[in-house]
């Protein structure tokens, strides 16, 4: 009876924390920077510009009127000027009604500038909707999946804390150490401790390691040719180590997804048809895997490539050529997607083989 209501207890805690987060975002005095609300905006000037690379742009100047909502200046009205470019690479335009963070450097407020737009309330509301839908639709499994996500976030945080304290070359080894723990915690929390979970854990670890070795081997043999690390230029630690670590994490996610799908399907087949031989059950797993491999690979590519769309649009909007834009913005994402897709393909026979052995042995013992 306790286990029956335990997930509801966790669901109530998660929703309560999310509501508390939304409430806190509405308490303006808790922020370190003063907050202001824009009450009026006028466009005062537009100017065409050309930089040293012959990129054309349009600079627009806004006259912004706002009222301060927090700090000792609460209630005071200000008029500021904001200039933004049409490309909006390093600046932005503001809208009436937006809340903005302010930098006030003197008591008479003559040196006041806008730092950024306040967005955390919208983020908190979106998170609340996500948690609520996950609970209503997924119920126990949804709550446990969310708890697994929270635990994995904590594990990643611990990994980063450890990485900050030790050699900058050790990130790959740290990820190799942590990823079996992350896989096990995710699958056990989401699906419980049972045979299909054990199969998924073993299959995910094996397929991830095989795919990772293949990916790193090919990249090393090619000496990282074709990989453009310019988008990571602000990182002070070795860029290739960070990229290779991201390959491991991405491959782990793809392999874990397909392995739990296959192990669940094969477990159901094995329970319904206990007389199946390992070879027959293996072929059933391959058939199930071949039906889902197409959508999974498409999801992998779209997930990685969609993150590069804003950067591609910025480059193209500023007159960069296709030959320059796509290699510099997509080389790393395409590589991640390709290696992740290899992981999906390899996970199917590996999971099918492991599941066929474990499940037929279980059926023999039950008979």
BABAVEX-316927 format. One record per residue (C-alpha): residue number from 1; residue in one letter; x, y, z negated. Coordinates in Angstrom, 1 decimal. Layout:
N
{site NUM "A" {X Y Z}};
...
end
This chain:
367
{site 1 "X" {0.0 0.0 0.0}};
{site 2 "X" {2.9 2.3 -0.8}};
{site 3 "X" {4.4 1.9 2.7}};
{site 4 "X" {1.1 2.6 4.3}};
{site 5 "X" {0.9 6.1 2.9}};
{site 6 "X" {4.7 6.8 2.8}};
{site 7 "X" {4.7 8.2 6.4}};
{site 8 "X" {1.8 10.5 5.6}};
{site 9 "X" {3.8 11.9 2.6}};
{site 10 "X" {6.7 12.6 4.9}};
{site 11 "X" {4.4 14.1 7.5}};
{site 12 "X" {2.9 16.5 4.9}};
{site 13 "X" {6.4 17.5 3.8}};
{site 14 "X" {7.5 18.2 7.4}};
{site 15 "X" {4.4 20.3 8.1}};
{site 16 "X" {4.8 22.2 4.9}};
{site 17 "X" {8.4 23.0 5.6}};
{site 18 "X" {7.5 24.2 9.1}};
{site 19 "X" {4.7 26.4 7.8}};
{site 20 "X" {7.2 27.8 5.2}};
{site 21 "X" {9.6 28.6 8.0}};
{site 22 "X" {6.9 30.5 10.0}};
{site 23 "X" {6.0 32.4 6.8}};
{site 24 "X" {9.7 33.3 6.2}};
{site 25 "X" {10.0 34.7 9.8}};
{site 26 "X" {7.2 37.2 9.0}};
{site 27 "X" {9.0 38.5 5.9}};
{site 28 "X" {11.0 41.3 7.5}};
{site 29 "X" {12.9 42.3 4.4}};
{site 30 "X" {14.7 39.0 4.2}};
{site 31 "X" {16.8 39.7 7.3}};
{site 32 "X" {20.3 41.3 7.0}};
{site 33 "X" {19.8 43.6 9.9}};
{site 34 "X" {16.9 46.2 9.9}};
{site 35 "X" {13.9 45.3 12.1}};
{site 36 "X" {12.1 47.7 14.4}};
{site 37 "X" {8.9 47.5 16.5}};
{site 38 "X" {8.9 49.1 19.9}};
{site 39 "X" {5.9 51.4 20.2}};
{site 40 "X" {6.5 53.1 23.6}};
{site 41 "X" {8.8 52.7 26.6}};
{site 42 "X" {9.5 55.0 29.6}};
{site 43 "X" {11.8 54.4 32.5}};
{site 44 "X" {13.9 57.5 32.9}};
{site 45 "X" {16.4 56.6 35.6}};
{site 46 "X" {17.5 54.0 38.2}};
{site 47 "X" {20.9 53.9 39.9}};
{site 48 "X" {22.4 51.7 42.5}};
{site 49 "X" {25.9 50.4 41.7}};
{site 50 "X" {28.7 48.4 43.5}};
{site 51 "X" {31.5 46.8 41.4}};
{site 52 "X" {35.1 46.0 42.5}};
{site 53 "X" {33.9 42.7 44.0}};
{site 54 "X" {31.3 44.5 46.2}};
{site 55 "X" {28.4 43.0 44.2}};
{site 56 "X" {25.4 45.3 44.3}};
{site 57 "X" {23.2 45.9 41.3}};
{site 58 "X" {20.7 48.4 40.0}};
{site 59 "X" {21.0 50.1 36.6}};
{site 60 "X" {17.8 51.1 34.9}};
{site 61 "X" {17.7 53.4 31.8}};
{site 62 "X" {14.8 53.1 29.3}};
{site 63 "X" {13.7 55.6 26.8}};
{site 64 "X" {12.5 53.6 23.8}};
{site 65 "X" {10.4 54.8 20.9}};
{site 66 "X" {10.2 52.5 17.8}};
{site 67 "X" {9.4 52.4 14.2}};
{site 68 "X" {11.6 50.7 11.5}};
{site 69 "X" {9.9 47.9 9.7}};
{site 70 "X" {12.5 47.0 7.0}};
{site 71 "X" {15.4 48.3 4.9}};
{site 72 "X" {15.6 51.7 3.2}};
{site 73 "X" {14.7 53.3 6.5}};
{site 74 "X" {11.3 51.5 6.7}};
{site 75 "X" {8.6 53.7 8.3}};
{site 76 "X" {11.0 56.0 10.1}};
{site 77 "X" {10.6 56.6 13.9}};
{site 78 "X" {13.4 56.5 16.4}};
{site 79 "X" {14.0 57.3 20.0}};
{site 80 "X" {16.8 55.3 21.7}};
{site 81 "X" {18.2 54.8 25.1}};
{site 82 "X" {18.8 51.4 26.7}};
{site 83 "X" {20.4 50.7 30.1}};
{site 84 "X" {20.1 47.3 31.7}};
{site 85 "X" {21.1 45.8 35.1}};
{site 86 "X" {18.9 44.1 37.5}};
{site 87 "X" {20.9 40.9 37.2}};
{site 88 "X" {20.6 41.1 33.3}};
{site 89 "X" {23.9 39.1 32.8}};
{site 90 "X" {25.1 41.1 29.7}};
{site 91 "X" {22.0 43.2 28.9}};
{site 92 "X" {18.2 43.0 28.9}};
{site 93 "X" {15.1 45.2 29.2}};
{site 94 "X" {12.7 45.6 26.4}};
{site 95 "X" {8.9 45.6 26.3}};
{site 96 "X" {6.4 47.5 24.3}};
{site 97 "X" {5.4 45.6 21.1}};
{site 98 "X" {8.6 43.6 20.8}};
{site 99 "X" {10.4 43.3 17.5}};
{site 100 "X" {14.1 44.0 17.7}};
{site 101 "X" {17.1 43.9 15.4}};
{site 102 "X" {18.8 47.2 14.8}};
{site 103 "X" {22.3 48.4 13.9}};
{site 104 "X" {22.2 51.5 11.8}};
{site 105 "X" {25.7 52.9 11.1}};
{site 106 "X" {24.9 56.2 9.4}};
{site 107 "X" {22.4 57.6 7.0}};
{site 108 "X" {20.8 60.1 9.4}};
{site 109 "X" {20.3 57.2 11.9}};
{site 110 "X" {22.0 59.1 14.8}};
{site 111 "X" {24.2 56.0 15.6}};
{site 112 "X" {21.5 53.4 15.9}};
{site 113 "X" {21.6 50.7 18.6}};
{site 114 "X" {19.4 47.6 19.4}};
{site 115 "X" {21.2 44.3 18.8}};
{site 116 "X" {18.7 41.8 20.1}};
{site 117 "X" {15.1 40.8 20.3}};
{site 118 "X" {13.6 38.8 17.3}};
{site 119 "X" {12.5 35.4 18.7}};
{site 120 "X" {12.5 33.1 15.6}};
{site 121 "X" {8.8 33.4 15.0}};
{site 122 "X" {7.9 32.0 18.4}};
{site 123 "X" {10.5 29.2 17.9}};
{site 124 "X" {9.0 28.3 14.6}};
{site 125 "X" {5.5 28.1 16.0}};
{site 126 "X" {6.6 26.0 18.9}};
{site 127 "X" {8.3 23.6 16.4}};
{site 128 "X" {5.2 23.4 14.4}};
{site 129 "X" {3.2 22.5 17.5}};
{site 130 "X" {5.7 19.8 18.4}};
{site 131 "X" {5.7 18.3 14.9}};
{site 132 "X" {1.9 18.4 14.7}};
{site 133 "X" {1.5 16.7 18.1}};
{site 134 "X" {4.1 14.1 17.2}};
{site 135 "X" {2.2 13.3 14.0}};
{site 136 "X" {-1.2 13.2 15.5}};
{site 137 "X" {-0.2 11.1 18.5}};
{site 138 "X" {2.7 9.1 17.3}};
{site 139 "X" {1.5 8.8 13.7}};
{site 140 "X" {3.9 6.5 11.7}};
{site 141 "X" {6.3 6.0 14.6}};
{site 142 "X" {6.3 9.7 15.4}};
{site 143 "X" {7.1 10.7 11.8}};
{site 144 "X" {9.9 8.1 11.6}};
{site 145 "X" {11.3 9.3 14.9}};
{site 146 "X" {11.4 12.9 13.6}};
{site 147 "X" {13.1 11.7 10.4}};
{site 148 "X" {15.7 9.9 12.5}};
{site 149 "X" {16.3 13.1 14.5}};
{site 150 "X" {16.8 15.0 11.2}};
{site 151 "X" {19.3 12.4 9.9}};
{site 152 "X" {21.2 12.3 13.2}};
{site 153 "X" {21.4 16.1 13.1}};
{site 154 "X" {23.0 15.8 9.7}};
{site 155 "X" {25.4 13.2 11.0}};
{site 156 "X" {26.4 15.5 13.9}};
{site 157 "X" {26.9 18.3 11.5}};
{site 158 "X" {29.2 16.1 9.4}};
{site 159 "X" {31.1 15.1 12.5}};
{site 160 "X" {31.7 18.8 13.3}};
{site 161 "X" {32.7 19.6 9.8}};
{site 162 "X" {35.3 16.8 9.8}};
{site 163 "X" {36.5 17.9 13.3}};
{site 164 "X" {37.1 21.4 12.1}};
{site 165 "X" {39.5 20.1 9.4}};
{site 166 "X" {41.6 17.8 11.5}};
{site 167 "X" {43.5 17.6 14.8}};
{site 168 "X" {41.8 19.1 17.8}};
{site 169 "X" {42.7 16.0 19.8}};
{site 170 "X" {40.6 13.7 17.6}};
{site 171 "X" {37.1 14.5 18.7}};
{site 172 "X" {36.8 11.6 21.0}};
{site 173 "X" {37.8 9.1 18.3}};
{site 174 "X" {35.4 10.7 15.9}};
{site 175 "X" {32.6 10.3 18.3}};
{site 176 "X" {33.5 6.7 18.9}};
{site 177 "X" {33.4 6.2 15.1}};
{site 178 "X" {30.1 8.0 14.6}};
{site 179 "X" {28.1 6.8 17.6}};
{site 180 "X" {27.4 3.2 16.3}};
{site 181 "X" {26.1 4.8 13.1}};
{site 182 "X" {23.9 7.2 15.0}};
{site 183 "X" {22.5 4.4 17.2}};
{site 184 "X" {21.8 2.1 14.2}};
{site 185 "X" {20.1 4.8 12.2}};
{site 186 "X" {18.0 6.0 15.1}};
{site 187 "X" {16.7 2.6 16.0}};
{site 188 "X" {16.2 1.2 12.5}};
{site 189 "X" {14.3 4.3 11.3}};
{site 190 "X" {12.2 4.4 14.4}};
{site 191 "X" {11.4 0.7 14.8}};
{site 192 "X" {12.3 -0.9 11.5}};
{site 193 "X" {14.7 -3.7 10.8}};
{site 194 "X" {13.7 -6.6 13.1}};
{site 195 "X" {15.1 -8.7 15.9}};
{site 196 "X" {14.3 -6.3 18.8}};
{site 197 "X" {16.0 -3.5 16.9}};
{site 198 "X" {19.1 -5.7 16.4}};
{site 199 "X" {19.1 -6.5 20.1}};
{site 200 "X" {18.7 -2.8 21.0}};
{site 201 "X" {21.6 -1.8 18.7}};
{site 202 "X" {24.0 -4.4 20.1}};
{site 203 "X" {23.0 -3.8 23.7}};
{site 204 "X" {23.3 0.0 23.3}};
{site 205 "X" {26.8 -0.2 21.7}};
{site 206 "X" {28.0 -2.7 24.4}};
{site 207 "X" {26.6 -0.8 27.4}};
{site 208 "X" {27.8 2.6 26.1}};
{site 209 "X" {31.3 1.4 25.5}};
{site 210 "X" {31.5 -0.3 28.9}};
{site 211 "X" {30.2 2.8 30.7}};
{site 212 "X" {32.4 5.1 28.7}};
{site 213 "X" {35.5 3.1 29.6}};
{site 214 "X" {34.5 3.1 33.3}};
{site 215 "X" {33.8 6.9 33.3}};
{site 216 "X" {36.9 7.9 31.4}};
{site 217 "X" {39.0 5.5 33.5}};
{site 218 "X" {37.9 7.0 36.8}};
{site 219 "X" {38.3 10.6 35.5}};
{site 220 "X" {41.8 9.8 34.3}};
{site 221 "X" {42.8 8.1 37.5}};
{site 222 "X" {41.6 11.2 39.5}};
{site 223 "X" {43.4 13.5 37.0}};
{site 224 "X" {40.1 15.5 36.4}};
{site 225 "X" {40.1 16.7 40.0}};
{site 226 "X" {36.8 18.3 41.0}};
{site 227 "X" {35.8 19.1 37.4}};
{site 228 "X" {35.5 22.8 36.8}};
{site 229 "X" {35.9 23.8 33.2}};
{site 230 "X" {35.3 27.5 33.7}};
{site 231 "X" {32.0 27.4 31.9}};
{site 232 "X" {33.9 26.2 28.8}};
{site 233 "X" {36.6 28.9 29.0}};
{site 234 "X" {35.6 30.5 25.7}};
{site 235 "X" {36.3 27.3 23.8}};
{site 236 "X" {39.7 27.4 22.1}};
{site 237 "X" {40.0 23.6 21.6}};
{site 238 "X" {40.9 21.1 24.5}};
{site 239 "X" {38.1 21.4 27.0}};
{site 240 "X" {38.6 17.9 28.5}};
{site 241 "X" {38.2 16.3 25.0}};
{site 242 "X" {34.9 18.1 24.5}};
{site 243 "X" {33.7 17.0 27.9}};
{site 244 "X" {34.7 13.4 27.4}};
{site 245 "X" {32.9 13.4 24.0}};
{site 246 "X" {29.8 14.8 25.6}};
{site 247 "X" {29.9 11.9 28.1}};
{site 248 "X" {29.9 9.4 25.2}};
{site 249 "X" {26.9 11.1 23.6}};
{site 250 "X" {24.9 11.4 26.8}};
{site 251 "X" {25.6 7.8 27.8}};
{site 252 "X" {24.5 6.7 24.3}};
{site 253 "X" {21.2 8.4 24.6}};
{site 254 "X" {20.5 7.0 28.1}};
{site 255 "X" {21.5 3.4 27.1}};
{site 256 "X" {19.5 3.6 23.8}};
{site 257 "X" {16.3 4.6 25.7}};
{site 258 "X" {16.5 1.8 28.2}};
{site 259 "X" {17.6 -0.8 25.8}};
{site 260 "X" {14.7 -0.3 23.4}};
{site 261 "X" {12.3 -0.4 26.3}};
{site 262 "X" {13.7 -3.6 27.6}};
{site 263 "X" {14.0 -5.4 24.3}};
{site 264 "X" {10.4 -4.5 23.3}};
{site 265 "X" {9.1 -5.8 26.6}};
{site 266 "X" {11.2 -9.0 26.5}};
{site 267 "X" {10.2 -9.6 22.9}};
{site 268 "X" {6.6 -9.4 23.8}};
{site 269 "X" {7.2 -11.8 26.7}};
{site 270 "X" {9.1 -14.2 24.5}};
{site 271 "X" {6.4 -14.3 21.9}};
{site 272 "X" {3.7 -15.0 24.4}};
{site 273 "X" {5.7 -17.6 26.4}};
{site 274 "X" {7.8 -19.5 23.9}};
{site 275 "X" {8.7 -22.2 26.4}};
{site 276 "X" {10.7 -19.8 28.6}};
{site 277 "X" {14.4 -20.7 29.2}};
{site 278 "X" {17.1 -18.1 28.8}};
{site 279 "X" {17.5 -17.8 32.6}};
{site 280 "X" {13.8 -17.2 33.1}};
{site 281 "X" {13.6 -14.6 30.3}};
{site 282 "X" {16.7 -12.9 31.7}};
{site 283 "X" {15.1 -12.6 35.1}};
{site 284 "X" {12.0 -11.2 33.5}};
{site 285 "X" {14.2 -8.5 31.8}};
{site 286 "X" {15.9 -7.7 35.1}};
{site 287 "X" {12.5 -7.3 36.7}};
{site 288 "X" {11.2 -5.0 34.0}};
{site 289 "X" {14.4 -3.0 34.2}};
{site 290 "X" {14.2 -2.6 38.0}};
{site 291 "X" {10.8 -1.1 37.6}};
{site 292 "X" {11.9 1.7 35.2}};
{site 293 "X" {15.4 2.3 36.6}};
{site 294 "X" {14.2 4.8 39.2}};
{site 295 "X" {12.3 7.1 36.9}};
{site 296 "X" {15.0 6.9 34.2}};
{site 297 "X" {17.8 8.0 36.6}};
{site 298 "X" {15.7 10.8 37.9}};
{site 299 "X" {15.0 12.0 34.3}};
{site 300 "X" {18.8 11.8 33.7}};
{site 301 "X" {19.6 14.0 36.7}};
{site 302 "X" {16.8 16.5 36.1}};
{site 303 "X" {17.7 16.8 32.4}};
{site 304 "X" {21.3 17.7 33.1}};
{site 305 "X" {20.8 19.8 36.2}};
{site 306 "X" {17.9 21.9 34.8}};
{site 307 "X" {20.2 23.5 32.2}};
{site 308 "X" {22.4 24.9 35.0}};
{site 309 "X" {19.5 26.6 36.9}};
{site 310 "X" {19.9 30.0 35.0}};
{site 311 "X" {23.6 30.1 35.7}};
{site 312 "X" {23.1 29.2 39.4}};
{site 313 "X" {20.5 32.0 39.8}};
{site 314 "X" {22.8 34.6 38.2}};
{site 315 "X" {25.7 33.6 40.5}};
{site 316 "X" {23.5 33.7 43.6}};
{site 317 "X" {21.8 36.9 42.6}};
{site 318 "X" {25.2 38.6 42.3}};
{site 319 "X" {26.2 37.6 45.8}};
{site 320 "X" {28.3 34.5 45.0}};
{site 321 "X" {28.5 32.0 47.9}};
{site 322 "X" {27.0 28.5 47.7}};
{site 323 "X" {30.4 26.9 48.1}};
{site 324 "X" {31.6 28.8 44.9}};
{site 325 "X" {28.4 28.6 42.9}};
{site 326 "X" {27.5 25.0 42.9}};
{site 327 "X" {31.0 23.4 42.2}};
{site 328 "X" {31.6 25.8 39.3}};
{site 329 "X" {28.2 25.4 37.7}};
{site 330 "X" {27.3 21.8 38.5}};
{site 331 "X" {30.5 19.7 38.6}};
{site 332 "X" {30.3 18.9 34.9}};
{site 333 "X" {26.6 18.3 34.9}};
{site 334 "X" {26.6 16.1 37.9}};
{site 335 "X" {29.4 14.0 36.4}};
{site 336 "X" {27.5 13.6 33.2}};
{site 337 "X" {24.4 12.6 35.1}};
{site 338 "X" {26.3 10.1 37.3}};
{site 339 "X" {28.0 8.4 34.3}};
{site 340 "X" {24.7 8.4 32.4}};
{site 341 "X" {23.1 6.7 35.4}};
{site 342 "X" {25.8 4.1 35.5}};
{site 343 "X" {25.0 3.5 31.8}};
{site 344 "X" {21.3 3.0 32.6}};
{site 345 "X" {22.1 0.5 35.4}};
{site 346 "X" {24.6 -1.5 33.2}};
{site 347 "X" {22.2 -1.5 30.2}};
{site 348 "X" {19.6 -3.5 32.1}};
{site 349 "X" {21.7 -6.7 32.6}};
{site 350 "X" {23.4 -6.4 29.2}};
{site 351 "X" {20.2 -6.0 27.3}};
{site 352 "X" {18.5 -8.7 29.3}};
{site 353 "X" {21.3 -11.1 28.6}};
{site 354 "X" {21.5 -10.4 24.9}};
{site 355 "X" {17.7 -10.5 24.5}};
{site 356 "X" {17.4 -13.8 26.4}};
{site 357 "X" {19.9 -15.5 24.1}};
{site 358 "X" {18.5 -14.1 20.8}};
{site 359 "X" {14.8 -14.6 21.7}};
{site 360 "X" {15.1 -18.1 23.1}};
{site 361 "X" {17.0 -19.2 20.0}};
{site 362 "X" {14.3 -17.7 17.8}};
{site 363 "X" {11.6 -19.6 19.8}};
{site 364 "X" {13.6 -22.8 19.4}};
{site 365 "X" {13.8 -22.4 15.6}};
{site 366 "X" {10.1 -21.6 15.4}};
{site 367 "X" {9.2 -24.7 17.3}};
end
